[in-house]
Amino acid sequence: MRKTLGLMRRLIRNRCSTGLALGVLMLGMGATVTMYLVSSELVYRESRLRFDNDTSDAEQKIAMRVRLYSDVLVTMQALFGAKD
């Protein structure tokens, strides 16, 4: 009888520890997947903001350069028109 009770206690203890280990594993996997999804979304947003900022900066520089070139052309036209 004692052997049977001891055997049953060991089986229950082993099953509980196995179930606990699987539960902790599943909890860890769930946390890992959640953190991956959140961090990948944050990285995507940050890279998108940087790209938008860089393209806006390049657009402003090109617009400024074109405006300066057109000012130079208008000034040169006025200079050559004044000599006539």
Secondary structure, 3 states (H helix, E strand, C coil): CHHHHHHHHHHHHHHHHHHHHHHHHHHHHHHHHHHHHHHHHHHHHHHHHHHHHHHHHHHHHHHHHHHHHHHHHHHHHHHHHHHC
